[in-house]
Amino acid sequence: MSGQHDVCVGAKRYIDALLPDQEDWNYASGSFVLSKKGYIGDVCVATELKKGKVFSDESKQEYVHEAVHQFL
């Protein structure tokens, strides 16, 4: 699958998230972290991307929260 990262890169991201005291992983708890471009390379908080602005919209977060709880 072209453009995908290998298992080692994906596993490192999980370990970095579980051990947040690493130098290269200093994101706040609760941040939605994803690749800046495509599936590989540097990561960032979703709100740093134009398409990720929805994650900082608290009113939309409340709608999603309510929808999930109504479903449950």
VMD Tcl script that draws the C-alpha trace (Angstrom):
set ca {
  {0.00 0.00 0.00}
  {1.84 3.05 -1.19}
  {1.95 6.10 1.06}
  {1.30 4.13 4.23}
  {3.77 4.02 7.08}
  {5.14 0.71 8.24}
  {4.28 -1.04 11.49}
  {7.35 0.33 13.29}
  {6.33 3.95 12.64}
  {2.77 3.29 13.78}
  {3.95 1.45 16.89}
  {6.33 4.32 17.76}
  {3.42 6.76 17.65}
  {1.48 4.64 20.14}
  {4.49 4.38 22.45}
  {5.15 8.12 22.18}
  {1.53 8.85 23.11}
  {1.68 6.48 26.09}
  {4.96 7.95 27.32}
  {4.39 11.69 26.83}
  {7.60 12.74 28.58}
  {9.52 12.13 25.35}
  {11.28 15.15 23.79}
  {9.52 14.77 20.45}
  {6.01 14.24 21.84}
  {4.77 17.21 23.82}
  {1.05 17.36 23.04}
  {-1.54 18.13 25.70}
  {-3.73 15.35 26.99}
  {-6.89 15.09 24.90}
  {-5.29 16.47 21.74}
  {-6.27 14.80 18.47}
  {-2.90 14.15 16.87}
  {-2.55 13.12 13.23}
  {-0.15 13.23 10.31}
  {0.39 16.67 8.82}
  {0.17 15.26 5.31}
  {-1.17 11.90 4.24}
  {-0.31 8.91 6.38}
  {3.41 9.36 6.98}
  {5.82 11.94 8.30}
  {5.51 14.56 11.01}
  {2.45 14.77 13.21}
  {0.55 17.75 14.57}
  {-2.58 18.60 16.53}
  {-5.59 18.47 14.20}
  {-6.54 22.09 14.92}
  {-3.31 23.22 13.25}
  {-4.70 22.06 9.89}
  {-7.38 23.89 7.92}
  {-9.55 20.77 7.76}
  {-8.95 20.09 11.46}
  {-10.47 23.32 12.76}
  {-13.68 21.45 13.57}
  {-11.88 19.77 16.47}
  {-11.51 23.12 18.25}
  {-15.18 24.06 17.81}
  {-16.63 23.30 21.24}
  {-20.25 23.64 20.08}
  {-19.71 20.87 17.52}
  {-18.00 18.77 20.17}
  {-21.10 19.14 22.35}
  {-23.36 18.00 19.46}
  {-21.21 14.92 18.95}
  {-21.17 14.21 22.69}
  {-24.97 14.40 22.83}
  {-25.39 12.25 19.72}
  {-23.14 9.52 21.11}
  {-24.95 9.51 24.45}
  {-28.35 9.37 22.78}
  {-27.16 6.44 20.70}
  {-25.89 4.60 23.75}
}
mol new
graphics top color blue
foreach p $ca { graphics top sphere $p radius 0.5 }
foreach p [lrange $ca 0 end-1] q [lrange $ca 1 end] { graphics top cylinder $p $q radius 0.2 }
display resetview
